[in-house]
Amino acid sequence: MKVVVFEVEEWERQAFDKLKGEHKFEFVEKPLSADNARRYADADIISTFIYSDLGAEVLGQFEYLKLIATRSTGFDHIDTECCGEQQVTVCNVPTYGDTTVAEHVFGLLLAISHKLVEAADRTRRGDFSLQGLRGFDLRGKTLGVIGTGNIGQCVIEIANGFGMEVLAYDVVQDEKAAERLGFRYVEMDELLSNSDIITLHVPANEKTHHLLSVEEFGEMKDGVVLINTARGSVVDIQALVRAFSEGKVAAAGLDVLPDEPAIREEAELLRSVYRKKYDLETLLSNHILLRLRDVVITPHSAFNTREAIERILSTTVENIAAFARSEPQNVVVEGDQGFDR
């Protein structure tokens, strides 16, 4: 089988060595896109990260495609309906960065609570004044955790170490975890109105789109801190900018933004294709947030530790090997498991 691996760094390629005797590999540094899809259209298997275009237009160019092995837990970047129609199996990496992302949450939170970014920038300039650098303690603060899956529970474990009180909301409640970790499930409105800090750990789907919007921000405490390491679409970014202007939100730590690909392609913003594909008001809101002093934004890098990447690669290799044995694992879309060439 021909396997094409996109968005791959040089050091990551060796992870696939164990499969090279059975399959032909091609490695591509860039994401899969409508511009380059035709070049790799004879692939049986493709492996991508989250910045590749896996929409119907691109997938329709792959005549022999049987498996998409996404190197991520989320698969909202894949047109799963199209995959089902074309009998393409989709496998993901269910867990790889639970502790990694949870640690990043507190990296963002500590950067905010101790004003670390501004303090470091100031001292680099030779300015050792403390003016405007007063922060706040995490101990005794109430942390609202929306989503108590693996990552959410790791966040709660760390919060316990800081002496925080934890309120949680999830459509599926894990009472055993609540007892073990000492947190309390509440309704969303209670969490919003009682939390000093709110952190999001939900997938991107129709039900979570703009989970936090104008109404939800209105229910929050004045001066709340928001942390989002989930997906950009979970927060109505225009509502967030408005909440900042009204003093409802005092600070935010964001590892994700809506329309991230457009932000990454700054030079393309004025081209007509971007006017059609992206919401320019959302892009403007993104840029406003990028320039606010009390907002810490990282480039969707919460997952990015060497250990987590190694876990991603290991599981992806196992997913490909299992599919080749007709024993697919970590399946999120079931497709045809046979090969006709």
N, C-alpha and C positions, 0 to 999 in steps of 0.2 A: 504494500500500500504506500501511496505517496502522502507524506505528512508535511504540512507547511506550518511553521511556528512563527507567528507574528509578534511584534513588540518584545523582542528577546535581546538581552544583552549578551556580550561575548562569553562571560563567565557562566551564564545560565545554560549554554548549549551542551555542556558536558553531562548534564543531568539526563539527557536523552540517549547517551552512548549505549546503554544496555539494550536499546531497541533497534539500533542501527543495522544489526544483522538481519532483522526481519522486515524492516521498512526503509524506504528511501526518504531522507529528511532534507528539507530546505528551510533555512532560517532567514527571517526578514526583520530588520531592526524597526522598520516603520509599521504603523497600524495598517490593517486591511481597510481599503476604501474603494469607492466607486472608480477611482482613477487607476488603481493597480490590480483590481480583482481579476480582470481578464488574463493577466499574466500568470495567475496561479489557479486558473479555473479547472485544471485537471486533477486537483487534489482530492484524495479520498477522505482525508482528515485534516481539519485545521484547528490550531490552538491559538487563542488570542487572549489579550487582557481586555480591559474595559473601554479602551479608546478606539477600538476597531469598529467599523461600520458593519453591522450584521443585520441590516435591514433587508427587505424583500428584493430591492433592486440589485443589491450586491449578491445575495444568496442565489438569486435566479441565474447568475452566471456560472455557477458550479454544477456541472452536469453529473459528476460522479460522487459528490459529497455525501458521506454517510455519518460523520461524527464531527461535532463541534465540542472541543474540550476547552471550555473557558477556564482561565486561570484566576478565578474569582469565586466568591460565594454568591454574590448577586448576579442575576442574569437578565436584568431589565434592559441591558444594551443589545439583547438578541430578540429578533422577531420570532418568538416561539410559535406563533400561529403559522407563520410561513414554514418553519421547520417541521411542524406536524404535517402540513400539507405535502411537503416534499420528502417525507419519511426520513428526516435527518435527526439522529439522536443527539441530544445535548446533555453533557455531563459537566458538573461543577466541582468546586472544592468546598465542601460543606463547612469545614472548620480549618483554620490555619493561623488566625491572628487574634484569637479571643483576648489574650492577655496583651498582645501587641497594641491593639486598638484601644483597649482600656487604659493602658499606660499613656497613650497619646492624649486621651481625654484629660488626664490629670496634668500632662505637660502643658496643654492649652490653658487649663484652669489655673495652674500655678503661674503661668506667664501673665495671666490677667490679674490674679489676686496679689501678686508681688510686683506688677508692672515691669517684668523682666526685660521685655524688648526695648522699651524706652530707656530703662536704666542702663542696659548694656550699650545702646547707641550713644547715650550721653557720655558715659565714661570713656568710650573710644575717642570722643572729641576732646577729652581732657576736662570735662565738666563733672565735678564730683558733688554738686549740690543735690539736696534731697527735695527740693521744691517740686510738688506735683507727683511725687513717687509714693505717697502713702497708700498702702493696700489694705487688705482685710484677711482675717484668719478663716480657714476652712472649718476648724473645730467648732462644733455647735451649730453650723449652718445646716439648713434642710436642703437635701439634694433630691430633685424629682427625676426619676429614671423612667423614661417612656420606652418600653420594650425590655423584657427581662429574659431574653434568650441567653446564649452563652456569653456574648460580649457584655450585655447588660448586667449579668450576674458577676462577671469579673470586675466591672466598674463598682458594683456595690461592695465587693470584698475590699477593694482599695479604699472606698469611702469609709468603711468601718475603721480602717487603720488611721484615718484622719479624725475620727471622732465625730463624724457627721450623722445626722438623722436622715434616714432614707424613706421616701414615699415612692411607690411604683404604680405604674399603670400598664396593663397588657390585656389584650382581648382573651388570651389564654393564660390563666393564672397558675403559677407553679407554687403551690402552698408549701410543699416540702422545702423548696429553696427559700421561701419567705421565713420559715421557721429556722432553717439552718443559718441563714445570714442575718436574721433579725430585722427585716424590713417589713413594711406594711403596704398592702395593696389598697388603693383608693380609686374613686372615680376620677376621670380626667379633670373635671372642673375643680375638685378639691386639690389635686396635685398642682394645677396651674396657679391657684390662688394662695397656696401655702409654701411654695418652693422658693428658696433664695437663688438656686441654680437649677437649671433644667438641662438634661442631656438626652439626646435622641439615639435610639438603637433599634430602628425598625427598617424593614426592606422598602424598596420603592415599588409601589403598585398603585392601582386605581384607588384603593381605600386609604392609602397614606399620602396621596398627592395633596400638597398644601395642608397637611395635618395641623400645622400651626399657621393660622392666617389672622386676619384682622380681629375676628371674634375671640380667638384664643389668646392673642396678645393682650386684648382688653381685659381678660380675666386674670392676668398675671399681676404679681406684686410690682409696684414701682421700683425700678432699679434692679430688676432681675438680670441674671447672667445666663446666656444661652450657649450651649455647646452642641455642635452638630458634626459628628463623624460618620453619619449614616449615608444619606444621599441628598443632593441639593434640592430635589423636587419636593422633599418632605416639608420644607419651609417656604412659604410665600415670601419671596425675597423683597418684594415691594412693600409688603406689610411690615417686614422687619425694619426696613429703612424708616418707615413712618414711625414705628415704635421707638426707634432711636431718637428721632426728632422730637418726640413727645416726652422723652425721659422715661418711658416705660421700661425699655431695655437699657441697662447701663453699659454692658460689655458683651462681647460675643467671641467665642473661639470656634472657627469654622474650618473644617478640613475639606468640605465639599461645597460647591456652588452650582446652581442650575446653569445649563449651557456652558459647562467647563470647556468643551472643545473650542468654542468661539473665543473665550478668554485666552486660551493658549495660542490662538492664531490672530494676534492683535492686528497684524497688517491686513487681514482679510475683512475686517469689520465693515468697511464701506462698500464692499462688493455686493452685487445684487443677490448672489446666492445666499449670503448671510442674512439679507433682509427677508428672504423668503423662509429660511430655515429656522431662524432664531427670533425671539421676541426682543426687540431693541430696548424696550422699557426695562425688561429683566436684566439685559446686559448693562444698561446704565446703572441700575441698582447695584449690580455686582461691583462696578467700578467705584461707586460711592462708598461701599463697604470697605473696599481695598484701601481707601484713603482715610478712614476714620481711625483716630488714635486709640480708641478703646476696643478695636476689633483686631484679633489675631487670626490671620488666615494662613493656612498651610496648603500646599498644592496636591491635595488628595494623597497624602503620604503617610497616613496613620498606620497603614499596613506594612510600611517599607522598612522592615528590619531584615538583616540577613537570615535570621532563623525563620522568620515567617515566609520569606521568598523560597527558602529551601523546602519548607513544608508544602508550599504551593506546587513547586516543581515535582516533588516526590509523588504527591497525589495525582497530578496531571499525568505523569508517566504511568502510574498504576491504572488510571482511567483508560488510557490508550491501550495498554496491554490487555486489560480485562475485556475491552470491546473487541479486540482482535481475536480473543478466545471465545467470542460470542457469549460472554458473561459480563455484560455492561454493569457498571457500578456508579453510584452517585448520579443517577439519571434524573433529570428534571423535565426532559421531553423524550418520549419514546418514539423511536423511528425504526426503519428497516435495519435489521442486524446482518443482512447478507451482503455479499459483494458479487457483482455481475461482470467483473473483469479481472 
